[in-house]
Amino acid sequence: MEELRNYINSIRRDFMQRELNESSVEKMPIKQFAQWMAEAVDAQILDPHAMVIATANSNGKPSVRTVYIRDFNESGIIFYTNFNSRKGKELAENVDCSVLFLWEEVERQIRIEGKAEKVAEEISDAYFASRPRESQIGAWASQQSEKIKSREELEKKQKEYSQQFEGKEVPRPPHWGGYIIKPEYFEFWQGRPNRLHDRIVYEKKHSLWEIYRLNP
Ligand SMILES: Cc1cc2nc3c(=O)[nH]c(=O)nc-3n(C[C@H](O)[C@H](O)[C@H](O)COP(=O)(O)O)c2cc1C
């Protein structure tokens, strides 16, 4: 273990690929986000749509996990989950959340902060209907974030719901659907040599986006 600890203590790499300037960024952060997402997709990054989302309970105790962004637009970014999960419960207590995309292959990260709300039922319905059948059944079988006795119990529930919905469309469970995070803050980070990274922030002030640079 000591060898491993020494190794992680000594790993270094420089960031060389690109730069980011206030003068060349988009005026609207969602457009800048779209541009970087398109470049992450083009770079064939594995799971460019994976983002880490931090939520916190009403005491401010934080928790993080990865989810997939499934859509975005001028109003915000959308992901889907179980409303009764830990993250769902925390968002019910505290709508503030923070998201991170890490795209190491292009030496970039994006931070987004905002407030989450549930999307309209029709939007959750439409997305749920587009999911593979086994995932739809899984949304019924899994009481996400609750304790479960064994793997067998979960598989048994999957089988039971499979039988219940045989020959029928699987309806969206009432406890499953989308959240839209309405952003108030974006930070675009581009790795640069000698740890002198570029960090460009968009902060929403009275419904206008102020753009500024942070020290690395
Ligand atoms: C790459 C990846 C993508 C994931 N995507 C989702 C997702 O879109 N929705 C979701 O509910 N959980 C997703 N998960 C599982 C979550 O990370 C997490 O385990 C689960 O949502 C329970 O979190 P919670 O107990 O904090 O609510 C994903 C996990 C990984 C590693």
The ligand as an SDF file (V2000), in Angstrom:
LIG
                    3D

 31 33  0  0  0  0  0  0  0  0999 V2000
  -22.1360    6.6270  -14.9790 C   0  0  0  0  0  0  0  0  0  0  0  0
  -23.3150    6.6110  -14.0400 C   0  0  0  0  0  0  0  0  0  0  0  0
  -24.5310    7.1380  -14.4500 C   0  0  0  0  0  0  0  0  0  0  0  0
  -25.6340    7.1380  -13.5850 C   0  0  0  0  0  0  0  0  0  0  0  0
  -26.8010    7.6930  -14.0070 N   0  0  0  0  0  0  0  0  0  0  0  0
  -27.8450    7.7630  -13.1510 C   0  0  0  0  0  0  0  0  0  0  0  0
  -29.0340    8.4630  -13.5240 C   0  0  0  0  0  0  0  0  0  0  0  0
  -29.1440    9.0450  -14.6230 O   0  0  0  0  0  0  0  0  0  0  0  0
  -30.0550    8.4930  -12.6230 N   0  0  0  0  0  0  0  0  0  0  0  0
  -29.9620    7.9010  -11.3910 C   0  0  0  0  0  0  0  0  0  0  0  0
  -30.9320    7.9550  -10.6280 O   0  0  0  0  0  0  0  0  0  0  0  0
  -28.8390    7.2520  -11.0000 N   0  0  0  0  0  0  0  0  0  0  0  0
  -27.7790    7.1830  -11.8490 C   0  0  0  0  0  0  0  0  0  0  0  0
  -26.6210    6.5470  -11.4490 N   0  0  0  0  0  0  0  0  0  0  0  0
  -26.5600    5.9660  -10.0830 C   0  0  0  0  0  0  0  0  0  0  0  0
  -26.2780    7.0760   -9.0710 C   0  0  0  0  0  0  0  0  0  0  0  0
  -24.9040    7.4380   -9.1050 O   0  0  0  0  0  0  0  0  0  0  0  0
  -26.6740    6.7120   -7.6220 C   0  0  0  0  0  0  0  0  0  0  0  0
  -26.0460    5.5100   -7.2390 O   0  0  0  0  0  0  0  0  0  0  0  0
  -28.1720    6.5560   -7.4480 C   0  0  0  0  0  0  0  0  0  0  0  0
  -28.8920    7.5310   -8.1940 O   0  0  0  0  0  0  0  0  0  0  0  0
  -28.5580    6.6700   -5.9710 C   0  0  0  0  0  0  0  0  0  0  0  0
  -28.1110    7.9040   -5.4670 O   0  0  0  0  0  0  0  0  0  0  0  0
  -28.7120    8.5460   -4.1130 P   0  0  0  0  0  0  0  0  0  0  0  0
  -28.8370    7.4420   -3.1170 O   0  0  0  0  0  0  0  0  0  0  0  0
  -27.7270    9.5910   -3.7020 O   0  0  0  0  0  0  0  0  0  0  0  0
  -30.0570    9.1610   -4.4840 O   0  0  0  0  0  0  0  0  0  0  0  0
  -25.5180    6.5590  -12.2900 C   0  0  0  0  0  0  0  0  0  0  0  0
  -24.2700    6.0430  -11.8800 C   0  0  0  0  0  0  0  0  0  0  0  0
  -23.1900    6.0860  -12.7300 C   0  0  0  0  0  0  0  0  0  0  0  0
  -21.8600    5.5620  -12.2510 C   0  0  0  0  0  0  0  0  0  0  0  0
  1  2  1  0
  2  3  1  0
  2 30  2  0
  3  4  2  0
  4  5  1  0
  4 28  1  0
  5  6  2  0
  6  7  1  0
  6 13  1  0
  7  8  2  0
  7  9  1  0
  9 10  1  0
 10 11  2  0
 10 12  1  0
 12 13  2  0
 13 14  1  0
 14 15  1  0
 14 28  1  0
 15 16  1  0
 16 17  1  0
 16 18  1  0
 18 19  1  0
 18 20  1  0
 20 21  1  0
 20 22  1  0
 22 23  1  0
 23 24  1  0
 24 25  2  0
 24 26  1  0
 24 27  1  0
 28 29  2  0
 29 30  1  0
 30 31  1  0
M  END
$$$$
